[in-house]
Amino acid sequence: MKLIIKYSNNSLSNQKLDAIIVFIFEDSGLTGSGLNSLPAALKKNLNTSLKLKVFTGKKDNCQQLFSGHANIPQILAVGVGKKSEMNSETLRRAAGKAGKMLTSLKAKKIGFAVTSHLQKTSETDVGQVLVEGLTLGSYKFNQYKESHDEKSKLESIKIQCCDPENITSRKALKTGKMRADGTNLARNLGNTPANDLKPKDLASAAENIAKQHKIDCTVLEEKQMKKLGMEMLLGVSRGSREPAKLILMEYFHQKAKQTVALVGKGVTFDSGGISLKPGKNMDEMKFDMCGAAAVLGAMKIIGQLNPQINVIGVIAATENLPGGDAQRPGDIVTAYNGKRVEILNTDAEGRLILGDALSYVVKEFKPNAVIDLATLTGACITALGHYASGAITNNDALMEQVRKASNLSGDRVWQLPSFPEYGESIKGKYGDLQNIGVGDSGTIIGGMFLEHFVDKTPWVHLDIAGTAWNVKHIGYQPNSGATGVGVRLLADLIQNWEPIK
């Protein structure tokens, strides 16, 4: 379902809508929520509901009402919680909750009320946040469903921002929609089954984005990677009939003084290779390319924002399957940067393909900073669950920028330690490195393996294994499937970039 965003600063008394969404603070009433200017017919039912405590304004509290008002017959009241605890993310989640309920209103034109009370509690423009949340919340992946449900026949809904106080702007609404659309693109890619999303399809998606937004795109084929000596990436690909791709997207700005590289893991299906995964939940391994999806979604947004910084998007794309020519435990391969790596477990493949991608982008583009995103380790879920991505870094200043972007976007991260002692367990017996460690700390060790391929470039690794799919209890996230994690974090990082010295 497509949302068409409109803007109006006319009085609500002059609006004709099928429904209106209002956001109400807990125990603040309509006055404390800045809604006193609502038409009397709308206020009557809302006040009655609040007085009887049928609706309280608490977080996740929603109520659909019929107003009796001829021009606006329906109301969706959405609780945002206590005013003292409000921020952009709380508001985004509330809007997401409303977005999930849009089809239940059975309305073609729906307004949402913007008030100065909401803006005072939000670090970001309130119109941008609300449109972002509504668009993210309304997302559904139903391309493979044949449904006769009447709700599914509604192809588009007009969403009108009602802003009589002139608090927001059309530009802010456009930005919110752009950010959500980039995230939803990543969700669509993540949710697409592996029989319809192969490395070549990630390459096609990158080429389409590049054409739309004046970004250069180059796809390195296996013959080129072989000449370059990328045996780690090619080793993972050997068991599959589908050729691996190294996708390079280059956004340049003539006034740019620095370059940032965004690198994503794009394993379109991960069986584990010869070190085969258990059959239970293996279907979810189509999500092993969510790091790549995040880079694609972010590049789509960056191409529209036009920031004054160069951005290189890099995606290492492959399948990891147990074919007759598949890589074996015990093999030793030579990485692009010359390091010899012992393969002890073919299911630790993400770090191999990222290692070649990282060392290539560092050598060829000499970026001032590198961020990589990967569904790298199940250990990250054990450590952090599903509400924060794990972070490993070699540069505190860059980490602080990533942390700020995570707080602003709602894509939360948590830094893990990277003491040198952790790296001892990946020292090779027969080569320079081995691709797994011994014992615990799998997430940290996976990150420290990658550090061997960034030279001294400031770098942050984000392990999104727990946050990339099936995240519950966040208003704008789907009930199941890909979340699009990392897209808005990367967009905020680039848009608010502070030069690395």
Residue pairs with C-beta under 8 A, 6 or more apart in sequence:
1 102
1 103
1 138
1 140
1 154
1 155
1 156
1 157
2 155
2 156
2 157
3 102
3 134
3 135
3 138
3 156
3 157
3 159
3 177
4 156
4 157
4 158
4 159
5 131
5 159
5 160
5 161
5 173
5 174
5 177
6 158
6 159
6 160
6 161
7 160
7 161
7 163
7 168
7 169
7 170
7 173
8 15
8 111
8 160
8 161
8 162
8 163
9 163
9 164
9 165
9 166
10 162
10 164
11 37
11 164
12 20
12 37
12 38
12 39
12 42
12 72
12 111
12 113
12 162
12 164
13 39
15 71
15 72
15 111
15 160
15 162
16 71
16 72
16 109
17 71
17 72
17 107
17 109
17 110
17 111
17 160
18 72
18 73
18 74
18 105
18 107
18 108
18 109
18 110
19 72
19 73
19 74
19 75
19 76
19 105
19 107
19 110
19 111
20 42
20 72
20 74
20 75
20 76
20 110
20 111
20 112
20 113
20 162
21 75
21 76
21 78
21 98
21 110
21 111
21 112
21 113
21 134
22 33
22 35
22 38
22 46
22 75
22 76
22 77
22 78
22 112
22 113
23 33
23 78
23 79
23 80
23 91
23 94
23 95
23 112
23 113
23 115
23 118
23 130
24 30
24 33
24 35
24 46
24 50
24 55
24 57
24 77
24 78
24 79
24 80
25 32
25 33
25 57
25 79
25 80
25 81
25 82
25 83
25 86
25 117
26 56
26 57
26 58
26 59
26 79
26 80
26 81
26 82
26 83
27 56
27 57
27 82
28 57
28 83
29 47
29 50
30 36
30 38
30 43
30 46
30 47
30 50
32 83
32 117
33 57
33 115
33 117
34 115
34 116
34 117
34 118
35 43
35 46
35 113
35 115
36 43
37 164
38 46
38 113
39 69
39 71
39 72
41 67
41 68
41 69
42 67
42 69
42 72
42 75
44 67
44 68
45 65
45 66
45 67
45 68
45 75
46 55
46 65
46 75
46 77
49 55
49 63
49 65
49 77
50 56
50 57
54 63
55 61
55 63
55 77
55 79
56 79
57 79
57 80
57 81
58 79
58 81
59 79
59 80
59 81
59 90
59 93
59 94
60 79
60 97
60 475
61 78
61 79
62 76
62 77
62 78
62 79
62 97
62 98
62 101
63 76
63 77
64 74
64 75
64 76
64 77
64 101
64 104
64 105
65 74
65 75
65 76
65 77
66 73
66 74
66 75
67 73
67 74
67 75
72 111
74 105
74 107
76 98
76 101
76 105
76 110
78 94
78 95
78 97
78 98
79 94
80 86
80 90
80 91
80 94
80 118
81 90
81 94
83 117
83 121
86 121
86 122
87 121
87 122
87 123
88 122
88 123
88 124
88 129
88 408
88 410
89 407
89 410
90 121
91 118
91 121
91 122
91 126
91 129
91 130
91 133
92 129
92 130
92 132
92 133
92 136
92 410
92 475
92 476
93 133
93 410
93 474
93 475
93 476
94 133
94 475
95 112
95 129
95 130
95 131
95 132
95 133
95 134
95 137
95 475
95 476
96 133
96 134
96 136
96 137
96 474
96 475
96 476
96 477
97 137
97 475
97 476
98 112
98 133
98 134
98 137
99 133
99 134
99 135
99 136
99 137
99 138
99 139
99 476
100 137
100 138
100 475
102 110
102 134
102 137
102 138
102 157
103 138
103 151
103 154
104 151
106 151
107 157
108 154
108 157
108 158
109 157
109 158
109 160
110 157
110 158
110 159
110 160
111 159
111 160
111 161
111 162
112 130
112 134
112 159
112 160
112 161
112 162
113 162
114 126
114 127
114 130
114 161
114 162
114 163
114 165
114 167
114 168
115 165
115 167
116 165
116 167
118 126
118 130
119 125
119 126
119 167
119 168
122 129
123 408
124 408
125 168
125 169
125 172
125 175
125 176
126 167
126 168
127 161
127 163
127 167
127 168
127 169
127 172
127 173
127 176
128 168
128 172
128 173
128 175
128 176
128 179
129 176
130 161
130 176
131 159
131 161
131 172
131 173
131 176
131 177
131 180
132 176
132 177
132 179
132 180
132 476
132 488
133 180
133 475
133 476
134 159
135 176
135 177
135 180
135 181
135 184
136 180
136 183
136 184
136 476
136 477
136 484
137 475
137 476
138 157
139 184
139 187
139 478
140 478
141 187
141 188
141 191
141 478
141 481
141 482
142 152
143 188
143 192
144 193
145 152
161 168
161 173
178 301
178 304
178 305
179 301
179 487
179 488
179 491
181 300
182 297
182 298
182 300
182 301
182 484
182 487
182 488
182 491
183 297
183 484
183 487
183 488
184 484
185 293
185 296
185 297
185 300
185 484
185 487
186 290
186 293
186 294
186 296
186 297
186 482
186 484
186 486
186 487
187 293
187 478
187 481
187 482
187 483
187 484
188 482
189 197
189 202
189 205
189 289
189 292
189 293
189 296
189 482
190 286
190 287
190 289
190 290
190 293
190 468
190 469
190 481
190 482
190 483
190 484
191 286
191 481
191 482
192 201
192 286
193 286
194 268
194 269
194 285
194 286
194 319
197 268
197 286
197 289
198 242
198 268
198 319
199 242
199 243
199 244
199 245
199 266
199 268
199 317
199 318
199 319
200 242
200 243
200 245
201 268
202 245
202 247
202 266
202 268
202 289
202 292
202 296
202 315
202 317
203 219
203 245
203 247
203 317
205 296
206 217
206 219
206 247
206 249
206 296
206 299
206 313
206 315
207 217
207 219
209 215
209 217
209 249
209 296
209 299
209 300
209 303
210 216
210 217
210 249
210 303
211 217
212 300
212 303
213 251
213 299
213 300
213 302
213 303
213 304
214 303
215 249
215 250
215 251
215 299
215 303
215 313
216 249
216 250
216 251
216 252
217 247
217 248
217 249
217 250
218 247
218 248
218 250
219 245
219 246
219 247
219 248
220 228
220 245
220 246
220 247
220 248
221 243
221 245
222 234
222 237
222 243
222 244
224 246
225 233
225 234
225 244
225 246
225 356
226 234
228 336
228 360
229 334
229 335
229 336
229 338
230 246
230 335
230 336
230 356
230 360
231 333
231 334
231 335
231 356
232 333
232 335
232 336
232 341
232 352
232 353
232 355
232 356
233 244
233 246
233 316
233 318
233 352
233 353
233 356
233 357
234 244
235 327
235 331
235 333
235 343
235 352
236 244
236 267
236 273
236 318
236 320
236 327
236 346
236 349
236 352
236 353
237 243
237 244
237 318
237 319
238 323
238 325
238 326
238 327
239 273
239 274
239 319
239 320
239 321
239 322
239 323
239 324
239 325
239 326
239 327
240 318
240 319
240 320
240 321
240 323
241 323
242 268
242 318
242 319
244 316
244 317
244 318
244 353
245 266
245 315
245 317
245 318
246 314
246 315
246 316
246 317
246 356
246 357
246 360
247 266
247 292
247 313
247 314
247 315
247 316
247 317
248 312
248 313
248 314
248 361
249 295
249 299
249 312
249 313
249 314
249 315
250 310
250 311
250 312
250 313
251 299
251 302
251 303
251 310
251 311
251 312
251 313
252 310
253 306
253 307
253 308
253 309
253 310
255 308
256 308
256 309
256 310
257 308
257 309
257 499
258 309
258 310
258 368
258 369
258 497
258 499
258 500
259 309
259 310
259 311
259 312
259 365
259 366
259 367
259 368
260 309
260 310
260 311
260 312
260 367
260 368
260 369
260 370
260 371
260 493
260 494
260 497
261 311
261 312
261 313
261 314
261 361
261 362
261 365
261 367
261 369
261 370
261 371
262 295
262 298
262 299
262 311
262 312
262 313
262 314
262 370
262 371
262 372
262 373
262 490
263 291
263 295
263 314
263 315
263 316
263 354
263 357
263 358
263 361
263 370
263 371
263 372
263 373
264 289
264 291
264 292
264 293
264 294
264 295
264 296
264 313
264 314
264 315
264 316
264 372
264 373
264 374
265 288
265 289
265 291
265 292
265 316
265 350
265 353
265 354
265 372
265 373
265 374
265 375
265 376
266 289
266 291
266 292
266 315
266 316
266 317
266 318
266 353
267 285
267 288
267 289
267 317
267 318
267 319
267 320
267 349
267 350
267 353
268 286
268 288
268 289
268 317
268 318
268 319
269 285
269 286
269 288
269 319
269 320
269 321
270 277
270 285
270 288
270 319
270 320
270 347
270 349
270 350
271 277
271 282
271 285
271 320
271 321
271 322
272 320
272 322
272 346
272 347
273 320
273 321
273 322
273 326
273 327
273 346
273 347
273 349
274 322
274 326
274 327
274 328
274 329
274 346
275 329
275 345
275 346
275 347
276 322
276 347
277 285
277 347
284 469
284 470
287 375
287 468
287 469
287 482
288 320
288 350
288 375
289 317
290 373
290 375
290 464
290 468
290 469
290 482
290 483
290 485
290 486
291 372
291 373
291 374
291 375
291 462
291 464
291 468
291 486
292 315
292 316
292 317
293 482
293 484
293 487
294 373
294 464
294 484
294 485
294 486
294 487
294 490
295 313
295 314
295 315
295 373
295 486
295 490
296 313
296 315
297 484
297 486
297 487
298 313
298 486
298 487
298 490
298 491
298 494
299 311
299 313
301 487
301 488
301 491
302 311
302 490
302 491
302 494
305 491
305 494
305 495
307 494
307 495
307 497
309 494
309 497
311 494
312 361
312 365
312 367
314 357
314 360
314 361
315 357
316 353
316 354
316 356
316 357
318 353
320 346
320 347
320 349
326 346
327 333
327 343
327 346
328 343
328 346
329 343
329 344
329 345
329 346
330 342
330 343
330 344
331 342
331 343
332 340
332 341
332 342
332 343
332 430
332 431
333 340
333 341
333 343
333 352
334 340
334 341
335 341
335 355
335 356
335 359
335 453
336 355
336 356
336 359
336 360
336 363
336 453
337 355
337 359
337 363
337 452
337 453
339 431
339 432
339 433
339 452
339 453
340 428
340 431
340 432
340 433
341 352
341 355
341 428
341 431
341 432
341 433
341 434
341 435
342 428
342 429
342 430
342 431
342 433
342 434
342 435
343 352
343 434
343 435
344 434
344 435
344 436
345 435
345 436
348 435
348 436
348 446
350 374
350 375
350 376
350 446
351 374
351 376
351 435
351 446
351 449
351 450
352 435
354 372
354 374
354 450
354 453
355 449
355 450
355 452
355 453
356 453
357 372
358 370
358 372
358 450
358 453
358 454
358 459
359 453
359 454
359 455
361 367
361 370
362 370
362 453
362 454
362 455
362 457
367 457
368 457
368 458
368 499
368 500
369 395
369 398
369 457
369 458
369 459
369 460
369 500
370 454
370 457
370 458
370 459
370 460
371 402
371 459
371 460
371 461
371 462
371 490
371 493
372 450
372 459
372 460
372 461
372 462
373 462
373 464
373 486
373 490
374 461
374 462
374 463
374 464
374 465
375 463
375 464
375 465
375 468
376 443
376 446
376 447
376 461
376 463
376 465
377 442
377 443
377 446
377 463
377 465
378 442
378 465
379 440
379 441
379 442
379 443
379 446
380 389
380 390
380 442
380 443
380 463
380 465
380 466
381 465
381 466
383 390
383 416
383 443
384 390
384 414
384 466
385 466
386 466
386 467
386 470
386 471
386 472
387 412
387 466
387 467
387 471
387 474
388 412
388 413
388 414
388 466
388 467
389 406
389 411
389 412
389 413
389 414
389 462
389 463
389 464
389 466
389 467
389 485
389 486
390 413
390 414
390 416
390 443
390 447
390 462
390 463
390 466
391 399
391 402
391 413
391 414
391 415
391 416
391 460
391 461
391 462
391 463
392 415
392 416
392 418
392 443
392 444
392 447
392 448
392 450
392 451
392 460
392 461
392 463
393 399
393 402
393 415
393 418
393 459
393 460
393 461
394 418
394 451
394 454
394 456
394 458
394 459
395 458
395 459
395 460
395 500
397 458
397 500
397 501
398 458
398 459
398 460
398 500
399 415
399 460
401 493
401 496
401 497
401 498
402 413
402 460
402 462
402 489
402 493
403 413
403 415
404 492
404 496
405 411
405 489
405 490
405 492
405 493
405 496
406 412
406 413
406 489
408 492
408 496
409 488
409 489
409 491
409 492
410 474
410 488
411 467
411 485
411 486
411 487
411 488
411 489
413 462
413 489
416 443
416 444
416 447
417 444
418 444
418 447
418 448
418 451
422 437
422 441
422 444
422 445
422 448
423 445
423 448
423 451
425 437
425 438
425 439
425 445
426 433
426 434
426 435
426 436
426 437
426 445
426 448
426 449
427 433
427 434
428 434
433 449
433 452
435 449
436 442
436 445
437 445
443 463
446 463
447 461
447 463
450 459
450 461
451 459
451 461
458 500
462 486
464 485
464 486
467 483
467 485
468 482
468 483
468 485
469 480
469 481
469 482
469 483
470 480
470 481
471 477
471 483
471 485
472 479
477 483
